[in-house]
Amino acid sequence: MDTQSALAVLSALSQSTRLEIFRLLVRHEPDGLPTGEVARYLDVPQNTILAHLAALTRAVLLTSQRHSRLVVYRACLPRLRDLMLFLIRDCCAGSPELCAPLVANLSSCCPSPESCS
């Protein structure tokens, strides 16, 4: 991940509803949730939720898949992992063992790299 990509992700997550959407979808991995369920969980009107889902999708934080009449959204965990690794890439003043627990926790909860397109 480069600086511009990191800024796009952080910008998308800097709004409270979008952050809650992303956290909700992370909790519902790997199945994801349909648009209407996301709106109901967060008590947000469906037209508003669509705008937030679009912003998160543009930042490559979400993927969507159509199932008949439903659109199911999923969190892009590899993108989240890439952001976290970008943020800690040069951590601990040359003492990477200080960040080892954080890296281990990220590695254990996120799937291996794959495309979220």
Phi, psi and omega in degrees: 000139177256177184299316181297318178296317179298319178296322178296317179293312181296323177297316180297324182274355185280002177252135191299317180294318179296320177298317179294322176300312182298314180297321177299314181291328175298319179294337182256020173286146006266000187281329183077185180220146172291157182309312183299323179291322176301314180299317180293315180304319186262359180054052180236137178304145185300321180294326177290318182298324180298319178296319179292318177299321179296318180296318179292325178292319178299327179277005180060034175266343179228153168238158178224153179216132180276132174234096184059246181268352182264145170248119182258128179256142177229149175285142177268088183297324176299326178293319177297315179299317179300320178296313181299317179293324176299317183292331183251009186309315184252036186286162165065027172048047177083011178242075186299341179297336178292330179265355184306317179298321179295314179297319179296318178295320178294319182294325183282337184260344184249142179292168178295160184304136174203164181283142175244050181249000000 
